[in-house]
Every structure is written in C-alpha cells, then in structure tokens.
Amino acid sequence: MAADVLIAGGGIGGLAAAIAMAHRGHRVEVLEQSAQFSEVGAGIQLGPNVTRRLRELGVLEQAQSLAATPQALAVHGADSGRLLARLPLADEALRKYGSPYLCIHRADLHRVLLDAAMVHAGVTLNTGACITQVAMREHNVAVGTQDMRAWEGDGLLGADGLWSTVRPHVLEAAVAPNATGHTAWRALYPMADLPPSLRSTDVRVWLGERMHAVAYPVRGGDSLNVVVLAEDQPAHRVEAAGSPRDWDQQANLDALRSAVGHRCEGVRPLIDAIPRWRAWSLHDRPPLRGAKEMARERMALLGDAAHPMLPYLAQGAGMAIEDAATLGECLRDANAISLPDAFARYAAMRWQRNARVQQRSLANAEIFHAGGAMRLARDAALRVLGTHLLDAPWLYRG
C-alpha cells in the first residue's frame, strides 16, 4: 500500500525527493511557500556522486544538455594568479567514477526536476503554501498554512532549507543557524562579454588569505559563474539592508573590493570585469551527531534543513540529491504503517556521510583561507601532490 507523504519545500532537494518517492509508488504533496516554483542563485557543481544519482532519478540526460562539462579543476594563488595544481575532470571523471562532473545553473537543474515532477501522476505540486503549523499524531501528520489551508499525510519531509519550519518539530532543542562571518558574492556573466584571457572551460579556484574565489562555466559554456567568498567585517558584507534569510541581496562592487582588499590581485581582473554582483551572509550548523537529528517518527529532514554546510566542498545541493535518492530506496517497500521505520533507516544511512561532508567543508574553510606558514605549506603541498590532494574518491564514489 502506498504512503501519502507531504514535502515542505519545492527546491532542488524537495523535488528530487518527490520524484524518488513517486518512483516507488508513493503519493507525494509538495508544499512550496513561494507563489511559484523557481530557484535563485547561480551555478552549482555536480560531482560524479551526484550525477550518478540524477541518472537513477531519470533526469541526468536533460540536466547534462543544459550544463557545462569542465575540463579540469585548476587551483591558483589569489595574490599572484600562479597555478598551483590541476586535476583533470571531463573524460577522467567518467573513466574513474563512471559518471560525469558537471557545472549547471541552479535554475536549470531546478527546471529539469520540476518538469519531471509535473508529469508524474504520483506528485501534486502546491504553491503559496507557507507552513505555520505542524502536528504529528500516532498515525499521521497534519500541517496548516498561513492562508488557512491544511494537509494531512502519513509522513512529513522537511526540505525547506536552512531556516526550516519543520526542523524544530524533529529536534526538541532546535536552535537558530550560526552566523559564520563569511560572505559570498556571486555573479553570472556572458562568456562572450569577457576578455578572452578571462574565459575558461575549467573550474578555477584562487586561494588567498581569509578569502578565495571560484569561477566555472555553466549553460553549455555560454556563461561564467563566479563566487568570491571572504571573511570580513560586518560593514563590508552586504550593503542592502535585509533579513539574514535572504541569500540573494543586491551588492555593491565597491563593497566587494573593500572586503577582499589586496588579497586577490590574481583574480581582481575578473572582479573588475563584472559590474553586477549579488551577496549573502553565510550561516551553518554544527555537523550532525546522530540519526536522531535527521528523523523522528513520522517526520524527516533533507538537505539544508538537516545539515547545512559551508560551500567549501561544493556539495550542498549534492548531499540533498543523495538524501533524496536514498530516501526513495528506503521507502521502496514502505507503507503508511511502516513509514517511521523507513525514515529511521534513511537517517541511519545518511547522517554519517553528511556529517563527514560538513566537517570537510569546515576544514577546507581553514585550508583555503590560510595565511602565514600554513599558507606556504599548503601551496607547497599542492605543487607537489596537487592531483592527489584535489581528488576525493571517498566522496565521488558515493
């Protein structure tokens, strides 16, 4: 017998979970708080561990047609621009891990997942559903929205992001996310409008003291996605006043230049070439400590609602997609009665891997932004052992 599952959140993770559960014969109601299904932001990187899961969900071919396949990961010093190490991707990722390494615009991936969910008979999509009430009973879960609508299901999945409404009902001692003091500036710019020297088919990274930058192609190579991440003073973070929950605030180029100072002469030409930037202040939570932080009886959490992480391993969306695919596997033979057991299996299977990625992301923040002797040692190690250090078999093999 199929279960009826409610999903709070219609982002990448929520839609991937809807598809995965519907493939197992369950009925899914997706509750998106926005007036329409959409995705803000710019690019994301999808390693072989993620594209393998997209293939299982039946959407890899569509995603690949909208993505770019980077040739390599190239790491530079931010002060000089000097190349420190290079890891081949493209054919090498396929050969070693059996699945491609892709760079894609968030909105393009979201559209692919939305299209797949819309044509599935087991998925119902709802917009404008801002959840304000959650009640878990012995045999079902009920939610109520700001506009006085209500839904009832056998279980509830919280895929509603960092500031999740569902999370406090799963964790008895849920607290607000931590402000990290890191700010991310991002821009998306037509490749053809950049000087030839600034165009690239690689994922390029510049490592500097208390900052780093990343640039890679998206949309088949027609656009360049650029992100500059810096530890900075509050006055430099985001000029537009707004809620910390808004991760798409308008940013001033002068504020970005001031925040990074003289730490990125090697990447400054790219910063100066792009006139429009968006910004957000990064928040996170401590790494998961157990399965109980991902599921409780008839409720479970997925993606950033369970395990937000700094973007220093490029795996935030990837872990949400992995969560979704694993959840679908755990619900293969589940029904309304056994759903709590399936949620518990899902949490037990996922929490340690997610915690490891969270921990590695935190470690990368220190390594990427190192100064002094640590920076010299890092650069020397990259020059000698670059390919070995940049590869991540434990991650990409899934």
Secondary structure by P-SEA (a helix, b strand, c coil): cbbbbbbccccaaaaaaaaaaaaabbbbbbbbccccccccccbbbbcaaaaaaaaaaccaaaaaaabbbbcbbbbbcccccccccccccaaaaaaacccccccccaaaaaaaaaaaaaacccbbbbccccccbbbbcccbbbbbcccccccccccccccccccccccccccccccccccccbbbbbbbbcccccccccccccbbbbbccccbbbbbbcccccbbbbbbbbbccccccccccccccccbbbbbaaaaaaaaccccccaaaaaaaccbbbbbbbbbbccccccccccccccccccccccccccccccaaaaaaaaaaaaaaaaccccccaaaaaaaaaaaacaaaaaaaaaaaaaaaaaaacccaaaaaaaaaaaacccccccccccccc
